[in-house]
Amino acid sequence: MIDKRQGYLDAAQRLFAQARVAAEKGDVPESGSLILRALDQERRAGGVGPQVMQLIKPRQ
């Protein structure tokens, strides 16, 4: 799980770096697209691991 989370975070960092380069070149639409993709990777990293519903045991 941690490796998967780290993979998402690494991908986000790469995308943010690419977005910075695109913005410096003046390609605002490409930069915006890359930022959105990076944010999606960060969101995915936050979702890795056990979910709350999986931890709750039903009453019997």
Beta strands, then each sheet from edge to edge (+ up, - down):
end
